[in-house]
Amino acid sequence: MSTGSDAILDRMMALHPKIIDLTLDRVWRLLDALGNPQNDLPPVIHIAGTNGKGSTQAMIRAGLEAAGHRVHAYTSPHLARFHERIRLAGELISEPDLTAHLDACYRANGDQDITYFEITTCAAILAFARTPADYTLLEVGLGGRLDATNVIDTPALTIITPVSMDHEAFLGDTLAKIAGEKAGIIKRRVPCIVGPQEDDGLDVIEAQATRLGAPVLAFGQHWHAAPERDGMIYQDEVGLLDLPRPVLPGDHQIQNAGMALAALRHLGCDQAACHAAVTKAEWPARMQRLRTGPLADRAAKAGAELWLDGGHNPAAGQAIASVLHGLPRRPTYLICGMLNTKDARGYLAPLGAEIDGLTALSIPGEKNTLPAAQTAKAARDVGIDADEAEDVHAALEAILTRVPHSRVLVCGSLYLAGAVLRENG
C-alpha cells in the first residue's frame, strides 16, 4: 500500500473522471482557497510550445544557476518519480515537502472535482511561494491558454518554442488554432521570446502579442542561432556569442539554446551564464545515452549502444532522425511504444531512412497505450520492418541476439522512457 506522497497522489487521481479537461475555473477556485500563492512567486518565466520546452527550460536553469541565482522549476510529466516535476531553489522537492504541499491542496480542495494535473500544479505553486528563490520557471503542461500554469498575471518573460501539430483533439486541428492556444500565455506588455515557427503559427502569435502590447523577440528577426563548425553562434542586438554546441545532442538543440540564450540575455546574464546554459544543462530522455544499469550493461556486454528518447510527435521524429543521421553508422533498431492519442505514422515516417527495424511494445501500466500491434502496423505502413515484444527486456534481448553490435533506441513516449529509467535504475 502506498504511503506519503504516493498515497495522496493516488487519491488525487480519483478527483475527476477525466485526465484532461481544459479550463482554469477549478484552478482559480483552489488557488483562492490556498490564499492565492500564485501572487507570491519569484519572477516567473512561462514556457509554452509543442517541442523543446523542457530542454529550453533546462538550459535557462543552468544559465541562471551559473549566475548565482536560486531557481524554482516546474515540468511535466515526470519520468521515474513525481518529485522530478518540482525543483525548489535548485533541488528536487523532498518527500516531506511534497507530502505537506499535496496534503494542503487535497484538504483545501475537499471533494470537489479537479484534475490530477490541476491539483498537483497548485501544489507546485504553493511550494514555490513558500520557498525563497530568485526565479520561477513554469513549463506549460498542455496548450497554454487554459493550462493550469496560466495563472500568473505578470510574468517576467514568456517563451513560445516551435509549434507543430500535436494534441489536436484538445487544441485544434490546424497549426493556427494550436498556435492560438500556445499564445494564450502572452501577457500585456510582458516580453515574449518566440522560437522558430511556421508562418501560420507566427502570424497568430504576433497578432496576439500586438493586441496585448507585448514586445516580441522572434527568431530570425531579433535573434539568430546557428551551428558553426564544431560549435554554435548566437547573435542579437547586444552582440555575437561564439559558444560550444549544446551538451544536449542534436542540431535541434541549437534552436532550443537560442531561445534560452535570448531569455538569459534579456534578464541581463553575462557570457559565462550563456556558456553554462549550453554546456551544463541536463535533461534526461532526450537522446540520452544509457551507460549504466541492468539494461545498459546487457547492451554493453553485446557491444551495443542503448539510447533513450521521449519524443512522441512528427516534429520529434524528425529531430531524432537528424541526430541518428549524424551518429557514426551502425545497425540501428527502435524499441517503440506510444500513446493512442499520438500520430504514430507521422512520428515514425522520418525515422525510416535511419533505422534497420523496429520492435513495438505496449507501454507497461499505461491504460492509454497504443497496442503493440498497432504501433507495428504504423511502422510497416511507412516502410519499416517491425515485430512485437512483451516488454523492453524481451525486445532488447531479441535485437541483441540477432545483431549484437547494434544501436538500440527506446522511444515513442515519455511514459515508456520513465518505465525504462525505473527498470534501469
Sine and cosine of phi, psi and omega as CSV:
sin_phi,cos_phi,sin_psi,cos_psi,sin_omega,cos_omega
0.00,0.00,0.72,-0.69,-0.04,-1.00
-0.95,0.32,0.52,-0.86,0.00,-1.00
-0.75,-0.66,0.17,-0.99,0.06,-1.00
0.87,0.50,-0.68,-0.74,-0.06,-1.00
-0.88,0.48,-0.58,0.81,0.00,-1.00
-0.87,0.50,-0.65,0.76,0.00,-1.00
-0.91,0.42,-0.68,0.74,0.00,-1.00
-0.93,0.38,-0.67,0.74,0.03,-1.00
-0.87,0.49,-0.63,0.77,0.05,-1.00
-0.87,0.49,-0.67,0.74,0.02,-1.00
-0.91,0.41,-0.59,0.81,-0.02,-1.00
-0.91,0.41,-0.51,0.86,0.01,-1.00
-0.88,0.48,-0.40,0.92,-0.08,-1.00
-1.00,-0.08,0.09,1.00,-0.09,-1.00
-0.99,0.13,-0.19,0.98,0.01,-1.00
-0.51,-0.86,0.65,-0.76,-0.04,-1.00
-0.94,0.34,-0.29,0.96,-0.02,-1.00
-0.92,-0.39,0.51,-0.86,0.11,-0.99
-0.97,0.23,-0.64,0.77,0.00,-1.00
-0.84,-0.55,0.81,-0.59,0.05,-1.00
-0.47,-0.88,1.00,0.05,-0.24,-0.97
-0.95,0.32,0.90,-0.45,0.12,-0.99
-0.19,-0.98,0.40,-0.91,0.06,-1.00
-0.97,-0.23,-0.05,1.00,-0.10,-1.00
-0.86,0.52,-0.73,0.68,-0.05,-1.00
-0.93,0.37,-0.56,0.83,0.01,-1.00
-0.92,0.39,-0.73,0.69,0.03,-1.00
-0.86,0.51,-0.65,0.76,0.00,-1.00
-0.87,0.49,-0.74,0.67,-0.04,-1.00
-0.94,0.35,-0.66,0.75,0.03,-1.00
-0.87,0.49,-0.62,0.78,0.05,-1.00
-0.89,0.46,-0.66,0.75,0.03,-1.00
-0.91,0.42,-0.45,0.89,0.00,-1.00
-1.00,0.03,-0.01,1.00,-0.01,-1.00
1.00,-0.04,0.33,0.94,0.03,-1.00
0.82,0.57,0.86,0.51,0.00,-1.00
-0.90,0.44,-0.36,0.93,0.01,-1.00
-0.87,0.49,-0.33,0.94,0.02,-1.00
-1.00,0.08,-0.06,1.00,-0.08,-1.00
-0.89,-0.46,0.34,0.94,-0.04,-1.00
-0.99,0.11,0.50,-0.87,0.24,-0.97
-0.85,0.52,0.31,-0.95,-0.05,-1.00
-0.72,0.70,0.75,-0.67,-0.15,-0.99
-0.98,-0.22,0.71,-0.71,0.21,-0.98
-0.93,-0.36,0.91,-0.42,-0.14,-0.99
-0.96,-0.27,0.80,-0.60,-0.16,-0.99
-0.85,-0.53,0.85,-0.53,0.10,-1.00
-0.83,-0.56,0.13,-0.99,0.01,-1.00
0.65,-0.76,0.14,-0.99,-0.02,-1.00
-1.00,0.01,-0.73,0.69,-0.03,-1.00
-0.79,-0.62,0.58,-0.82,0.12,-0.99
1.00,-0.05,0.00,1.00,-0.03,-1.00
-0.87,0.50,-0.77,0.64,-0.08,-1.00
-0.91,0.41,-0.69,0.73,0.01,-1.00
-0.90,0.43,-0.67,0.74,0.03,-1.00
-0.88,0.47,-0.70,0.72,0.04,-1.00
-0.87,0.49,-0.68,0.73,-0.02,-1.00
-0.88,0.48,-0.63,0.78,0.00,-1.00
-0.95,0.31,-0.62,0.78,0.08,-1.00
-0.88,0.48,-0.70,0.71,-0.01,-1.00
-0.88,0.48,-0.68,0.73,0.01,-1.00
-0.87,0.49,-0.66,0.76,0.00,-1.00
-0.93,0.37,-0.70,0.71,0.00,-1.00
-0.90,0.44,-0.66,0.75,-0.01,-1.00
-0.93,0.38,-0.57,0.82,0.06,-1.00
-0.91,0.42,-0.45,0.89,0.04,-1.00
-0.99,0.10,0.07,1.00,0.07,-1.00
1.00,-0.05,0.17,0.99,-0.03,-1.00
-1.00,0.00,0.52,-0.85,0.14,-0.99
-1.00,-0.03,0.76,-0.64,-0.18,-0.98
-0.78,-0.62,0.82,-0.57,0.24,-0.97
-0.99,0.12,0.52,-0.86,0.06,-1.00
-0.55,-0.84,0.67,-0.74,0.02,-1.00
-0.80,-0.60,0.77,-0.63,0.00,-1.00
-0.58,-0.81,0.26,-0.97,0.06,-1.00
-0.34,-0.94,0.38,-0.93,-0.16,0.99
-0.98,0.22,0.12,-0.99,0.10,-1.00
-0.99,0.13,0.24,-0.97,0.01,-1.00
-0.99,-0.15,-0.92,0.40,-0.04,-1.00
-0.98,-0.20,-0.65,0.76,-0.06,-1.00
-0.69,-0.72,0.57,-0.82,-0.01,-1.00
-0.84,0.54,-0.54,0.84,-0.06,-1.00
-0.81,0.59,-0.43,0.90,-0.01,-1.00
-0.88,0.48,-0.36,0.93,-0.06,-1.00
-0.96,0.29,-0.40,0.92,-0.16,-0.99
-0.82,-0.58,0.90,-0.45,0.04,-1.00
-0.90,-0.44,0.88,-0.47,-0.04,-1.00
-0.98,-0.18,0.90,-0.44,0.05,-1.00
0.74,0.68,0.66,0.75,0.10,-0.99
0.99,-0.15,-0.22,0.98,-0.05,-1.00
-0.88,-0.48,0.60,-0.80,0.10,-0.99
-0.84,0.54,0.64,-0.77,-0.04,-1.00
-0.85,0.53,0.66,-0.75,0.00,-1.00
-0.97,0.24,0.34,-0.94,0.04,-1.00
-0.86,0.50,-0.72,0.69,0.03,-1.00
-0.87,0.48,-0.67,0.74,0.01,-1.00
-0.91,0.41,-0.68,0.73,0.00,-1.00
-0.89,0.45,-0.72,0.69,0.00,-1.00
-0.86,0.51,-0.69,0.72,-0.04,-1.00
-0.90,0.44,-0.69,0.73,-0.07,-1.00
-0.97,0.23,-0.58,0.82,0.11,-0.99
-0.89,0.45,-0.69,0.73,-0.02,-1.00
-0.90,0.44,-0.64,0.76,0.02,-1.00
-0.88,0.48,-0.66,0.75,0.01,-1.00
-0.94,0.34,-0.64,0.77,0.00,-1.00
-0.89,0.45,-0.69,0.73,0.00,-1.00
-0.93,0.37,-0.65,0.76,-0.01,-1.00
-0.93,0.38,-0.52,0.85,-0.01,-1.00
-0.97,0.24,-0.49,0.87,-0.06,-1.00
0.90,0.43,-0.67,-0.74,-0.05,-1.00
-0.98,-0.22,0.34,0.94,-0.03,-1.00
-0.98,0.19,0.47,-0.88,0.01,-1.00
-0.88,0.47,0.70,-0.71,0.15,-0.99
-0.25,-0.97,0.61,-0.79,-0.03,-1.00
-0.98,0.20,0.33,-0.94,0.02,-1.00
-0.84,0.54,-0.72,0.70,-0.02,-1.00
-0.92,0.40,-0.63,0.78,-0.01,-1.00
-0.90,0.44,-0.74,0.67,-0.07,-1.00
-0.95,0.30,-0.56,0.83,0.03,-1.00
-0.96,0.28,-0.50,0.87,0.12,-0.99
-0.91,0.42,-0.65,0.76,0.07,-1.00
-0.87,0.49,-0.61,0.79,0.04,-1.00
-0.90,0.44,-0.65,0.76,0.04,-1.00
-0.89,0.45,-0.70,0.71,0.00,-1.00
-0.88,0.47,-0.66,0.75,0.03,-1.00
-0.88,0.47,-0.69,0.72,0.02,-1.00
-0.89,0.45,-0.67,0.74,0.01,-1.00
-0.89,0.45,-0.65,0.76,-0.04,-1.00
-0.92,0.39,-0.45,0.90,-0.07,-1.00
-1.00,-0.08,-0.03,1.00,-0.06,-1.00
-0.84,-0.54,0.85,-0.53,-0.02,-1.00
-0.89,0.46,0.65,-0.76,0.08,-1.00
-0.30,-0.95,0.10,-0.99,-0.02,-1.00
-0.99,-0.17,-0.49,0.87,0.00,-1.00
-0.59,-0.81,0.40,-0.92,0.10,-0.99
-0.81,-0.59,0.83,-0.55,0.07,-1.00
-0.97,-0.22,0.89,-0.46,-0.01,-1.00
-0.92,-0.39,0.88,-0.48,0.08,-1.00
-0.99,-0.12,0.80,-0.60,0.05,-1.00
-0.87,0.49,0.61,-0.79,0.06,-1.00
-0.99,0.14,-0.79,0.61,-0.05,-1.00
-0.50,-0.87,0.86,-0.51,0.04,-1.00
0.98,0.19,-0.92,-0.38,-0.02,-1.00
0.22,-0.98,-0.84,0.54,-0.08,-1.00
-0.83,0.56,-0.71,0.70,-0.03,-1.00
-0.94,-0.35,0.27,0.96,0.01,-1.00
-0.96,0.27,0.52,-0.85,-0.06,-1.00
-0.89,0.46,-0.34,0.94,0.04,-1.00
-0.99,0.17,-0.18,0.98,-0.15,-0.99
-1.00,0.05,0.86,0.51,-0.07,-1.00
-0.80,-0.60,0.26,0.97,-0.02,-1.00
-0.98,-0.19,0.90,-0.43,-0.08,-1.00
-0.90,0.44,-0.70,0.72,-0.09,-1.00
-0.68,-0.73,0.99,0.16,0.09,-1.00
-0.92,0.39,0.24,-0.97,0.08,-1.00
-0.96,0.28,-0.49,0.87,-0.13,-0.99
-0.26,-0.97,0.59,-0.81,0.19,-0.98
-0.88,-0.48,0.45,-0.89,-0.02,-1.00
-0.70,-0.71,0.73,-0.68,0.11,-0.99
-0.86,-0.51,0.94,-0.35,0.00,-1.00
-0.98,0.21,0.09,-1.00,-0.04,-1.00
-0.79,0.61,0.71,-0.70,-0.01,-1.00
-0.97,-0.23,0.75,-0.66,0.08,-1.00
-0.59,-0.81,-0.01,-1.00,-0.07,-1.00
-0.95,0.30,0.82,-0.57,0.06,-1.00
-0.14,-0.99,0.51,-0.86,0.03,-1.00
0.82,0.58,0.65,0.76,-0.07,-1.00
-0.86,0.51,-0.51,0.86,-0.03,-1.00
-0.90,0.44,-0.41,0.91,-0.04,-1.00
-0.95,-0.31,-0.48,0.88,-0.17,-0.99
-0.93,-0.36,-0.20,0.98,-0.01,-1.00
0.87,-0.49,0.34,-0.94,-0.13,-0.99
-0.97,-0.23,0.22,0.98,0.11,-0.99
-0.76,-0.66,0.38,-0.92,0.02,-1.00
-0.88,0.47,-0.61,0.79,-0.01,-1.00
-0.89,0.45,-0.66,0.75,0.02,-1.00
-0.91,0.42,-0.69,0.73,-0.01,-1.00
-0.90,0.44,-0.68,0.73,0.04,-1.00
-0.88,0.48,-0.58,0.81,0.05,-1.00
-0.88,0.47,-0.63,0.78,0.04,-1.00
-0.93,0.38,-0.68,0.74,0.03,-1.00
-0.89,0.45,-0.64,0.77,-0.02,-1.00
-0.93,0.38,-0.13,0.99,0.05,-1.00
-0.91,0.43,-0.22,0.98,0.05,-1.00
-1.00,0.09,-0.20,0.98,-0.01,-1.00
-0.91,0.42,0.71,-0.71,-0.04,-1.00
-0.87,-0.49,0.41,-0.91,-0.07,-1.00
-0.83,0.55,0.84,-0.54,0.09,-1.00
0.90,0.44,0.21,0.98,0.05,-1.00
-1.00,-0.10,0.82,-0.57,-0.01,-1.00
-0.84,0.54,0.61,-0.80,0.00,-1.00
-0.81,-0.58,0.86,-0.51,0.10,-0.99
-1.00,0.04,0.79,-0.62,-0.08,-1.00
-0.87,-0.49,0.84,-0.54,0.04,-1.00
-0.98,0.22,-0.01,-1.00,0.00,-1.00
-0.83,0.56,0.75,-0.66,-0.05,-1.00
-0.70,-0.72,0.47,-0.88,0.24,-0.97
-0.94,0.34,0.41,-0.91,-0.13,-0.99
-0.85,0.53,-0.67,0.75,-0.03,-1.00
-0.87,0.49,-0.64,0.77,0.02,-1.00
-0.95,0.31,-0.68,0.73,-0.03,-1.00
-0.89,0.45,-0.63,0.78,0.01,-1.00
-0.86,0.51,-0.68,0.73,-0.01,-1.00
-0.92,0.38,-0.70,0.72,-0.02,-1.00
-0.89,0.45,-0.72,0.70,-0.02,-1.00
-0.92,0.40,-0.58,0.81,0.02,-1.00
-0.91,0.42,-0.67,0.74,0.03,-1.00
-0.91,0.42,-0.66,0.75,0.03,-1.00
-0.89,0.46,-0.65,0.76,0.02,-1.00
-0.89,0.46,-0.68,0.73,0.02,-1.00
-0.85,0.52,-0.56,0.83,-0.09,-1.00
-0.99,-0.16,0.06,1.00,-0.01,-1.00
0.89,0.45,0.53,0.85,-0.03,-1.00
-1.00,-0.06,0.87,-0.50,0.05,-1.00
-0.88,0.48,0.69,-0.72,0.01,-1.00
-0.96,-0.28,0.73,-0.68,0.11,-0.99
-0.89,-0.45,1.00,-0.05,-0.20,-0.98
-0.97,-0.23,0.60,-0.80,0.12,-0.99
-0.84,0.55,0.68,-0.74,0.03,-1.00
1.00,0.09,-0.26,0.97,0.04,-1.00
-0.90,-0.43,-0.77,0.63,-0.10,-1.00
-0.94,-0.35,-0.29,0.96,0.08,-1.00
-0.45,-0.89,0.41,-0.91,-0.04,-1.00
-0.69,-0.73,0.58,-0.82,0.10,-1.00
-0.61,-0.79,0.71,-0.70,-0.07,-1.00
-0.40,-0.92,0.44,-0.90,0.11,-0.99
-0.92,0.38,0.52,-0.85,0.01,-1.00
-0.54,-0.84,0.97,-0.26,-0.07,-1.00
0.79,0.61,-0.85,-0.52,-0.02,-1.00
-1.00,-0.04,0.14,0.99,-0.04,-1.00
-0.74,-0.67,-0.49,-0.87,0.05,-1.00
-0.57,-0.82,0.40,-0.92,0.12,-0.99
-0.87,-0.49,0.54,-0.84,0.07,-1.00
-0.75,-0.66,0.70,-0.72,0.00,-1.00
-0.64,-0.77,0.69,-0.73,0.15,-0.99
-0.60,-0.80,-0.22,-0.97,-0.06,-1.00
-0.93,0.38,-0.29,0.96,0.04,-1.00
-0.97,0.23,-0.55,0.84,-0.01,-1.00
0.52,-0.86,-0.23,-0.97,-0.10,-1.00
-0.96,-0.26,0.68,-0.73,0.13,-0.99
-0.89,-0.45,0.76,-0.65,0.10,-1.00
-0.95,-0.31,0.94,-0.34,-0.20,-0.98
-0.80,-0.60,0.32,-0.95,0.16,-0.99
-0.91,0.42,0.31,-0.95,0.15,-0.99
-0.90,0.44,0.51,-0.86,0.05,-1.00
-0.83,0.55,0.61,-0.79,0.04,-1.00
-0.91,0.41,-0.43,0.91,0.10,-0.99
-0.96,0.28,0.81,-0.59,-0.18,-0.98
-0.97,0.26,0.51,-0.86,0.09,-1.00
0.92,-0.39,0.63,-0.77,0.03,-1.00
-0.88,0.48,-0.49,0.87,0.01,-1.00
-0.89,0.46,-0.37,0.93,0.02,-1.00
-0.95,0.32,-0.30,0.95,0.09,-1.00
-0.93,0.38,-0.63,0.77,0.10,-0.99
-0.88,0.47,-0.71,0.71,0.01,-1.00
-0.89,0.46,-0.65,0.76,0.05,-1.00
-0.88,0.48,-0.63,0.77,0.02,-1.00
-0.85,0.52,-0.69,0.73,0.03,-1.00
-0.90,0.43,-0.67,0.75,0.02,-1.00
-0.90,0.44,-0.68,0.74,-0.01,-1.00
-0.92,0.40,-0.63,0.78,0.06,-1.00
-0.87,0.49,-0.65,0.76,0.04,-1.00
-0.91,0.42,-0.73,0.68,-0.03,-1.00
-0.89,0.46,-0.67,0.74,0.02,-1.00
-0.91,0.42,-0.65,0.76,0.03,-1.00
-0.88,0.47,-0.56,0.83,-0.01,-1.00
-0.99,0.13,0.00,1.00,0.09,-1.00
1.00,0.02,0.29,0.96,-0.01,-1.00
-0.97,0.24,0.47,-0.88,-0.07,-1.00
-1.00,-0.02,-0.05,-1.00,-0.06,-1.00
-0.90,0.43,-0.55,0.84,0.02,-1.00
-0.89,0.46,-0.64,0.76,0.04,-1.00
-0.91,0.41,-0.63,0.77,0.02,-1.00
-0.91,0.41,-0.63,0.78,0.05,-1.00
-0.89,0.46,-0.68,0.73,0.01,-1.00
-0.90,0.43,-0.56,0.83,-0.02,-1.00
-0.86,0.51,-0.64,0.77,-0.05,-1.00
-1.00,0.01,-0.35,0.94,-0.09,-1.00
-0.97,-0.24,-0.30,0.95,-0.11,-0.99
-0.89,-0.46,-0.05,1.00,-0.02,-1.00
-0.92,0.40,0.62,-0.79,0.08,-1.00
-0.80,-0.59,0.75,-0.66,0.00,-1.00
-0.48,-0.88,0.99,-0.15,-0.10,-0.99
-0.92,0.39,0.40,-0.92,0.08,-1.00
0.92,0.40,0.42,0.91,0.17,-0.99
-0.86,-0.51,1.00,-0.05,-0.14,-0.99
0.69,0.73,0.83,0.56,-0.02,-1.00
-1.00,-0.05,0.81,-0.58,0.09,-1.00
-0.99,0.13,0.87,-0.49,0.03,-1.00
-1.00,0.04,0.84,-0.54,-0.09,-1.00
-0.88,-0.47,-0.25,0.97,0.01,-1.00
-0.74,-0.67,0.30,-0.95,0.00,-1.00
0.97,-0.24,0.27,-0.96,-0.09,-1.00
-0.84,0.55,-0.71,0.70,-0.01,-1.00
-0.92,0.39,-0.70,0.72,0.02,-1.00
-0.90,0.43,-0.62,0.78,0.02,-1.00
-0.90,0.43,-0.64,0.77,0.02,-1.00
-0.90,0.44,-0.66,0.75,0.03,-1.00
-0.90,0.43,-0.72,0.70,-0.04,-1.00
-0.88,0.47,-0.59,0.81,0.01,-1.00
-0.87,0.49,-0.52,0.86,0.02,-1.00
-1.00,-0.01,0.03,1.00,-0.04,-1.00
0.98,0.19,0.37,0.93,-0.07,-1.00
-0.97,-0.25,0.29,-0.96,0.15,-0.99
-0.97,-0.22,0.57,-0.82,0.08,-1.00
-0.83,-0.56,0.83,-0.56,-0.03,-1.00
-0.85,-0.53,0.30,-0.95,-0.04,-1.00
-0.61,-0.79,0.72,-0.69,0.08,-1.00
-0.55,-0.84,0.62,-0.78,-0.04,-1.00
-0.97,-0.23,0.08,1.00,0.01,-1.00
-0.87,0.49,0.49,-0.87,-0.19,-0.98
-0.50,-0.87,0.23,0.97,0.03,-1.00
-0.76,-0.65,0.13,-0.99,-0.07,-1.00
-0.83,0.56,-0.63,0.77,0.02,-1.00
-0.90,0.44,-0.60,0.80,0.05,-1.00
-0.92,0.39,-0.62,0.78,0.05,-1.00
-0.86,0.51,-0.65,0.76,0.03,-1.00
-0.91,0.42,-0.66,0.75,-0.01,-1.00
-0.91,0.42,-0.67,0.74,0.01,-1.00
-0.90,0.43,-0.67,0.74,0.02,-1.00
-0.86,0.51,-0.63,0.78,0.02,-1.00
-0.90,0.44,-0.68,0.74,0.02,-1.00
-0.89,0.45,-0.73,0.69,0.00,-1.00
-0.88,0.48,-0.62,0.78,-0.01,-1.00
-0.89,0.47,-0.52,0.85,-0.03,-1.00
-1.00,0.09,-0.16,0.99,0.00,-1.00
-0.99,0.10,0.41,-0.91,0.08,-1.00
-0.83,0.56,0.68,-0.73,-0.12,-0.99
-0.93,0.38,0.75,-0.66,0.19,-0.98
-0.36,-0.93,0.35,-0.94,0.00,-1.00
-0.82,0.58,0.76,-0.65,-0.14,-0.99
-0.80,-0.60,0.76,-0.65,-0.03,-1.00
-0.75,-0.66,0.60,-0.80,0.06,-1.00
-0.98,-0.19,0.62,-0.79,0.30,-0.95
-0.93,-0.36,0.93,-0.38,-0.25,-0.97
-0.81,-0.58,0.75,-0.67,0.16,-0.99
-0.68,-0.73,0.66,-0.75,-0.09,-1.00
-0.71,-0.71,0.30,-0.95,0.13,-0.99
-0.99,0.14,0.41,-0.91,-0.04,-1.00
-0.97,0.22,-0.02,1.00,0.07,-1.00
-1.00,-0.06,-0.02,1.00,-0.12,-0.99
-0.98,-0.20,0.37,-0.93,0.04,-1.00
-1.00,0.04,1.00,0.03,-0.11,-0.99
-0.90,0.45,-0.71,0.71,0.00,-1.00
-0.90,0.43,-0.66,0.75,0.03,-1.00
-0.89,0.46,-0.60,0.80,0.03,-1.00
-0.94,0.34,-0.67,0.74,-0.12,-0.99
-0.99,0.15,-0.45,0.89,-0.11,-0.99
-0.81,0.58,-0.71,0.70,-0.01,-1.00
-0.92,0.38,-0.32,0.95,-0.10,-1.00
-1.00,0.10,-0.28,0.96,-0.12,-0.99
-0.84,0.55,-0.62,0.79,-0.06,-1.00
-0.97,0.25,-0.21,0.98,-0.11,-0.99
-0.95,-0.30,-0.08,1.00,-0.11,-0.99
-0.78,-0.62,0.27,-0.96,-0.02,-1.00
-0.96,-0.28,-0.16,0.99,0.01,-1.00
0.15,-0.99,0.15,-0.99,-0.06,-1.00
-0.60,-0.80,0.64,-0.77,0.17,-0.99
-0.91,-0.42,0.85,-0.53,-0.08,-1.00
-1.00,-0.05,0.60,-0.80,0.05,-1.00
-0.79,-0.61,0.42,-0.91,0.36,-0.93
-1.00,0.04,0.70,-0.71,-0.06,-1.00
-0.93,0.36,0.83,-0.56,-0.07,-1.00
-0.90,0.44,0.73,-0.68,0.08,-1.00
0.95,0.30,0.19,0.98,-0.06,-1.00
-0.92,-0.40,0.93,-0.36,-0.10,-1.00
-0.93,0.36,-0.36,0.93,0.01,-1.00
-0.99,-0.12,0.35,0.94,0.02,-1.00
-0.92,0.39,0.55,-0.83,0.23,-0.97
-0.97,0.24,0.80,-0.59,0.00,-1.00
-0.83,0.55,0.57,-0.82,-0.04,-1.00
-0.80,0.60,-0.64,0.77,-0.02,-1.00
-0.88,0.48,-0.60,0.80,0.00,-1.00
-0.96,0.28,-0.59,0.80,0.09,-1.00
-0.90,0.44,-0.68,0.73,0.03,-1.00
-0.88,0.47,-0.65,0.76,0.02,-1.00
-0.90,0.43,-0.66,0.75,0.02,-1.00
-0.87,0.49,-0.64,0.77,0.03,-1.00
-0.90,0.44,-0.73,0.68,0.00,-1.00
-0.89,0.45,-0.56,0.83,0.00,-1.00
-0.88,0.47,-0.43,0.90,0.01,-1.00
-0.96,-0.29,0.29,0.96,0.15,-0.99
1.00,0.03,0.32,0.95,0.00,-1.00
-0.98,-0.22,0.77,-0.64,0.12,-0.99
-0.90,0.43,0.76,-0.65,-0.11,-0.99
-0.61,-0.79,0.58,-0.81,0.20,-0.98
-0.71,-0.70,-0.15,-0.99,-0.08,-1.00
-0.77,-0.64,0.38,-0.92,0.09,-1.00
-0.56,-0.83,0.31,-0.95,-0.03,-1.00
-0.96,0.27,-0.60,0.80,-0.06,-1.00
-0.40,-0.92,0.04,-1.00,-0.05,-1.00
-0.89,0.46,-0.65,0.76,-0.01,-1.00
-0.86,0.51,-0.74,0.67,-0.02,-1.00
-0.91,0.41,-0.65,0.76,0.00,-1.00
-0.90,0.44,-0.71,0.70,-0.02,-1.00
-0.90,0.44,-0.68,0.73,-0.02,-1.00
-0.88,0.47,-0.67,0.74,-0.01,-1.00
-0.91,0.42,-0.67,0.75,0.00,-1.00
-0.91,0.42,-0.72,0.69,-0.05,-1.00
-0.92,0.39,-0.50,0.86,0.05,-1.00
-0.93,0.38,-0.64,0.77,-0.01,-1.00
-0.98,0.22,-0.70,0.71,-0.11,-0.99
-0.69,-0.72,1.00,0.10,-0.13,-0.99
-0.85,0.53,-0.69,0.72,-0.12,-0.99
-1.00,-0.07,0.79,0.61,-0.10,-1.00
-0.97,-0.23,0.09,-1.00,0.19,-0.98
-0.94,-0.35,0.82,-0.57,-0.04,-1.00
-0.88,-0.47,0.81,-0.59,0.02,-1.00
-0.89,-0.45,0.88,-0.47,0.12,-0.99
-1.00,0.04,0.81,-0.59,-0.19,-0.98
-0.40,-0.92,0.06,-1.00,0.13,-0.99
0.93,-0.36,-0.34,0.94,-0.06,-1.00
-0.23,-0.97,0.64,-0.77,0.12,-0.99
-0.91,0.41,-0.47,0.88,0.02,-1.00
-0.94,0.35,-0.64,0.77,0.09,-1.00
-0.92,0.39,-0.65,0.76,0.03,-1.00
-0.86,0.52,-0.67,0.74,0.02,-1.00
-0.89,0.45,-0.66,0.75,0.04,-1.00
-0.88,0.48,-0.64,0.77,0.01,-1.00
-0.92,0.40,-0.68,0.74,0.01,-1.00
-0.90,0.43,-0.59,0.81,0.06,-1.00
-0.92,0.40,-0.70,0.71,0.00,-1.00
-0.91,0.40,-0.59,0.81,-0.10,-1.00
-1.00,0.03,-0.09,1.00,-0.02,-1.00
-0.94,0.33,0.00,0.00,0.00,0.00
